[in-house]
Amino acid sequence: MGKTTVILSSSFLAIGGFLFGYDSGIIGGVISFDTFKDYFHNPNSTTTGAIVSTFQGGAVLGTIINMVFADRLGRKRTIAAGSIVSLIGCVLQAAAVNMAMLMAGRFIAGAAVGMLTSTIPMYAAEISESRFRGALSGALQWFLSWGFFVAQWLGYGCQHVKGPFSWRFPLAFQCIPAAILVIGIWFLQESPRWLCEKDRFDEARAVLQKLHQDGTAETDQRIELEFREIRDVIEADRINNSTSISTIFTKPTWRKRLLLGCGVQAFGPLSGINVINYYGPEIYKILGISNSTSLMIIGISGSLSIVYCSIGLWALERFGRVRPLIISAFGLGAALVCNAAMSQHLDPTNGNMLRAMVAMNFVFSLFYTPLGIISWVYPAEIFPVEVRAFGNATTTFTNWTLNLIFAQFTPQALDSIGFRYFYVFFAFNMVAMLCYIFFYPETKGKTLEQMDELFGDQLVPHALEDPKGAAIAMEKSQIETREEVVKY
């Protein structure tokens, strides 16, 4: 029963990924509709870039909000706040009567997605057992793929509708998952690790029992050891004065975690994925493919992404994090450089060339899957609980900031240099591959508290690995604390 509760909770919360994926999939189609262009008086490439990037700008703000408030609010209330903000932003977009109102709605909705994407994978990681943590944290990407899929086919169908409804309805559809999150979040448990960090130990133990209890004595013992491990690590950090936000910048091993988390989040947008997602119709326009056909191609790609992501979640706990990242970076770079090279001899009348270039985009989507999943999983699991909310928000801030930059100037870059723009992302993917090889430790199979051992920070024995040693260490620290109080 406990395992089922965790899976259902993580899957439900991953609806936040659906919101992100849906926006990524729908906005490129919407801004290409003739009805949209007519309503907003044929916006130029600079304006369409601003329409897309306003969302990313809001997401940057959302991550900053989480840096300040997420640890105070807790995981549930942060997600609830993000869901409410998302609902407001989606309503404004659907009801927009001018460009300012549309951009305001996109900015607000973006802020919500920034809050949700920097909280949901972390929440899933904190309630999961280590053997399932990667798949459950990565469920955000699986739902993102579903959001992308629904957006693409809904956009493909709506392009044939006359009048503003053709673009208002796809934008209004975002309200449905936002409303589901607003209502459903209150039925979930708070994170036991956040409760422990706030000294609400009895509540934390009760939540662990609800999440992991299956009625066996062995499980009861494991739950108690897991609770002790969480509590012991938090108390050890307090004794060593490693509990403030500033420690993530001043302590070398914590700073290393921050750099690795920011790195894997940065390599997502630096892979080129959002250029293809947001501006797919514009890219296919360069190839001489009609808007209707390009939307159908993107829809097929989105359908395959769900299959790729399902396989990726299964493989995550089998092969770990680092090896799939290396393979992903190599495949992404190869797909991009092939398209960039073929574009040097672009001939819209050459059907074989066009099919080959479209196929490379499909290959790109396949190889992006491991990075797409792990970019949410890795940062959510490497930080100590005291700075986990701040650290995860900071890594997501990196992702959204780069998204904002590329969303803003990509239309002009495509207009100016076309597919040669892909050489830039080829270089970034090669840098990413080298970084994964030389700098990223494997986190598979470790509990969140055992990350201290992986990064050289272990202060006390971990109860799940060494129950007796952990008990002795805790008793010793309590004696030393009492002696200090007596001296004072």
N, C-alpha and C positions, 0 to 999 in steps of 0.2 A: 504493500500500500504506500509506504514511504517513498519508494523509488518512483512510483506512478505520480505522486504528488509533485515531486521535483520536476519530472519531465513535463507535466502539464503546466506547471508554473512557468518554467523557462520558455516553453513553446508559446504560451499566452503572451508573455512579455515581449517576445520577438516580433509581435505585431508592430512594434516601433520600427523594426527593420522594414516591414511592409511599407510604412509611410515614406521612408527614405527611398526605397526602390521604386515605389510608384511615382514619386516626383521625378526621379532620374529618368524614368521611362516615358512619362507623359509630357514633360515640358518641351522636349525636342520636337515631338509631333505637333503639339498645340501651336507653337510659334511658327510652324510651317503651313498651317491651315490657311487657305485663302480667306475664310470667314473671319479668322483672327486678324489677319493683316488688314482686311477691309475695315473692321471695327476700330482698330487702333491706328489707322491711316498709314499703313505700310512702314512699320518701324525698320530702320536701317540695321546693319550688323552690329553697330555699337550699342544700340538700344536693346536688341535681342540678347546681346552678351550681358547687358545690365539686368535684364529680366531673369536670366539664369543665375547670375552671380549674386543677385540680391538675396536669394535663398541661402547661398553659402555664407554671405555676410551675416545673416541672422544666425546661422549655425555656429559661427565663430563666437557671437555674443552668448549663445546658449551654453557653450563650453566654459566661457568665463563665469557665467552665473553659477555653474556647477562647481568651479574652483572655489567660489566664495561660500556657497550655501549648501552644497550637497551633503557634506558631512554633518551639518547641523540638522538638516531635514530628515536624513535617513533615506534608504533606497526607495521605499514605497511612496513617500510623500514627494520625492523628487520626480519620480515617474508620473505621479498624479498631476503635479504642476505642469510638467511637459505636455501631458495629454490635453489638458485644458487649453494651454497656449496654442497647441496644434489645431484644436477645433476652431478657435477664434481666427487663426490665420487662414485656414481652409475656407471658412465662410466668406471672409473678405475677398479672397481670390475669385471665388465663384460668382460673387455679387459685384465684381469690379465694373465701374462705369467709365473709368479713365485709367491711364497708365500709372498714375501715382497710387491709386487704390490697389491696383494689381500688385505693384511692387511692395507696398506696405504689407499686404497679405502674405506675400512670399517671404518677406523678411521675418514676420512673426512666426510663420510656419517653420522657417529655417531655424529660428531660435529654439523652437520646440524639439526639432529633430536633433539639434546639437545637444540638448539636455538628455534626450532619450538614448542616443547612441553612445554617450559617455557614461551611462548608468546601467543600461540593461545587460550588456555582457558581464559587467562587474557583479551585478546582482546574481546572475545565473551562475557565475563562478563561485560565489560565496555560499550558495545553497547546495552545490553539487558535490558528489564524491569525486575524488581525483580521477578515477577510471572513466568517468563519464563527462568530466568538466569540459573538455575541448568540444565535444559534440553539442553540449547544451549551450555553452557560450557562443558557439558558432552558429546556432540556430538563427541568430539575427541575420546572418548572410543568406540563409536558406529562405527566410521570409522576405528578405530584400529581393531575392530572385523571383519570388511569387509576385511581389509588388511590381517589379519590372515587367513581368509577363502579362499581368492584368492590364497595366497601363498601355503596353504596346498594342495589344489586340483591341482594347477599348478605343484607343486613339485611331487605330486602323478603321474601325467601324464608324466612328463619329465623323471622320473626314467626309463621309458621303452625305451627312446631314446638312441642310441649309440653315443659315442664320446663326446667331450667337450661341444657340444651344449646343452647337457642335463642339465648342471649346469650354462653355460654362459647365456642362455636365461632367466631363472628365475631371475638371478641377474640383467640382463639388463632391465627387465620389470619395475624395480623401477624407471627408467628414465621417464616413462610416467607421473605418478602423480607429480613428481618433476617439470617437464616442464609445466604442467598445472598450478601449483602454481606460477611459475616464471612469467607466462603471466598474469594470472588472478588477482593477488594481486593488480595491479595498477587500477583496476576498482572499488575497494572498498573504503569506507570512512575511514578517520583516526579516531581514538578513540576520542570522544568529551572530555573525562576526561583528556587524555594526552594533548589535545589542551588547556584546561583550566589551567592545571598545568604549561603550558608554556606561560600563559597570552594571548593566542590567543582566546579571548572570543567570538568575532564575528563569527569566524570560528566554534567554538564549538557549539554555538547556532544554526547556520545553519545546522550543521551535525545532531544535535538532531532533528531538524525539518524534515530532510530528512529520518531519521531512524524511527521516531515515529508518524509522521503526518498522520492523516486519514481524515482530512477535517472537523472535528467537533470543536466547540468552547471549549468543555470540554477538548479535547486533547491539544488544543493550550495552555490552562491554565496549564495543567499538565506539558507540555514541559517547560513552563516558570518557574514553581516551581522547576522542576528537575534541570534546569540550575542554578537557584539561590542556590539550596541546594549544588550542586557541588562547585560553586564559593565560597559560604559562608564558607564551611568547609576548603577549601584550604587557604582562607585568614585568618581564625581563627588560623590555624596551623602556618602560617607565623608570626602572631602577637605573638604567644607563642613560637617562635623559634623551632618548631617541623617540620623542613623541610629537615634536613640533613640525609644522609645515616646512620651516626653513631647513630642516635636516635633510630633506630630499635634494637640496642644492649643495649643502656643506659636507655631507657624509659621502665619501667617494663611491662606496658600493651602492648606495641608494641613488646617487647621481648616475651611475652606470645603468641602473635599471630604467631611469627616466630617459636616458639617451637611446637605449634599445627600444623602449616603447614608442618614443617619438619617431624613431627610425622606421620601424615596421609600419606605423601609421602613415608616415610620409611616402613610403614606397608604393602605397596604394594609388594616390593621385599621380605620382610621378611615373607610374606604369603606363599612363595614357588612357586608362579606362573611362574616365569621365569625359574626355574629349570624344570618344566613340559613343558613349551613352547619350550625352546631352546634344551632340551635334551630328548624330547619325544621318539624318536626312540631308544635311549640308554636305557631308562627306560623299554620300552617294550621288548627290547632285553634280559634284565634280566629275564623277564617273559617267555622267550623262544618263543616270537612272531616274525615272520619274518619281515624284513624291509618293504616289500610291504604292509603287513597287518597293520603294525603299522602306516604307513602313511595314510592308509584309515581310521583307527580309529581316528587319529588326525584330519583328514578332516571332519569327521562327528561331532566331538566335536566343531570344528570351525564353522560349519553350525549352530549348536545349540546356540553358543555364540551370534550370531546375534539376534536370537529370545530373548535370555535372556536380552541382552542389550536394545533391543527395549522396552521390558516391564519395565526394570529398569529406562529408561529415563522418561517413563510415570509416574512411581511411585515416582520419585524424588521430584516433587513439591507437591505430595499428602501426603507423609509420612515424608518429611524432609531429613536431612542428617544423624543425629546421630543414630536413631533407625535402619535404614538399615545397618549402619556400625557395630553395635553390633551383629545383626543377621548374617551378613557376616562373622565376625571373628569366631563366634561359629561354623557355618557350615563348614568353611575351616578347623578349627582344628579337627572337628569330622571326616571329610573325610580323612585327613592325618593320624590320629591315627589309623583309621580302616585299611588302607593299610599297615601301618608300623607293626601293630599287625599280620595281615594275612601273611605278608612276613616271619614271624618267622617260619612258617610251609609251606614254598613255595614248591609246587609240580607242575612242568610244565605239568605233565600229567593229573592233576585235572582240567578239563574244567570249572567246577562250580566256583572254586577258582579264576581262571584267569578272568572269566567274572565278578566276584564280584569286583576284584581289578580294572579292566577297568571301571566298573560302578562308583567306588569311584572317579576316575579321572573326570568323567562326573559330578558327584555331586560337586566336587571341583570347576569346571568351573562355575557351576550355582551360587554357593555362592560367587565366586570372583567378579561377576558382579557389585554388589553395591560398593564394595571397588574400583574396577577399574574405575568406573565413578566418584565417590566422591573424590578420591585422586587427580583428576584434578580440580574438582569444588571448593572444600573447600579452598585450598590455593589461588585460583584466586580471591576469593571474600572477604577475611578477612583483607587485608592490606590497609592502607591509600594510596591515589594516589601518594603521594610524594615518597614512597618507594615501591610501588607495583611491579614495574619491578624488582627491586633488591630482594625483599622478595620472589617473585614467582620463580625467578631464583635460589635463595638459596635453596628453598624447593625442586625444581626439581634436583638440584645438589645432594641433599641427596639421592633421588631416584636412580639416575644414578650411584652414587658412590657405593651404595650397590649392584646394578645390576652388576657392574664391579667385585666386590669382589666375588659374588656367581658364576658368569659366569666363572671366572678363576679357582676356585678350585672344582666346582661341578663334573666335569668328574672324578677326582681322588677320590672324596668322594663316588660317585656311584660305582666305581670300588672296593673300599675298604669295604664299609659297606652296600651298596645296599639300600633297602627301609628303613633301620633303620635311614637313613639320615633324613627322614620325621619327626622324633620325634623333631628335632631341630625346624622345622617350626610350629609344633603343639604348642610348648611352646611360640613361638613368637605370634601366633594368640591369645592365651589366655591372654598374656600381653596386646595386642592391644584391646581386648574386655574390659578389666578393664579400660584402658585409656579412651576409648570412653565413658564409663559409668560415670566416675568421673571427667573428665577434659574438655570435648568438649561441648561448648554451641551450641544450634541450630541456624542456620543462615537463615533458610527458611523464605521468605517473606520480608526480610530486604533489603533496597537499599544498595549499596556499602558504601554510606556516613553514613547510620544508623548503620553500624558496630561499629562506635565510641561509640554509646550508649550501644551496646551489651557488649563491652569490657571495659566500664567505662571511655571512653575518650571524651565524648561529651563536646564540648566547646561552641557551639551555638545551638539554636533551629533549627531543620531541617525543611526546607520550605514545604516539602510534608506532614509532620505531623502537623506543627504549622506555617502556613504562616505569621500570624500577629507577632508572637513572633520572627520569623526569621528576618522580616523586621525591627522591633524595635532594635534587637541586632545588625544588620548590620549598621543601622543609628548611633547607639551609638558608635560603633567601629570606624566609619568614622569620627565622631566628635572628638573622643579622638586622632585619628591619626593626624587630622588637628591641634589640640591644641599642640601636640608634635612638629609638624613642625614649628609652630609659635614660641614656646619657643626656639627651636634650632636656 
